[in-house]
Amino acid sequence: MNSPQLLLSRNFGLVWWGQMISQIGDGVSKLALLWFVYSITGSPL
């Protein structure tokens, strides 16, 4: 299987989308943690 076929394979697409969803979830989690700390302490630092 050459490189262009590999990039268009179903398994690669599943891994790519799974990683994308994971990255979005990580970002939301970090934002929620920052918001929580700010609401508890009243300080952005």
Secondary structure, 3 states (H helix, E strand, C coil): CCHHHHHCCHHHHHHHHHHHHHHHHHHHHHHHHHHHHHHHHCCCC
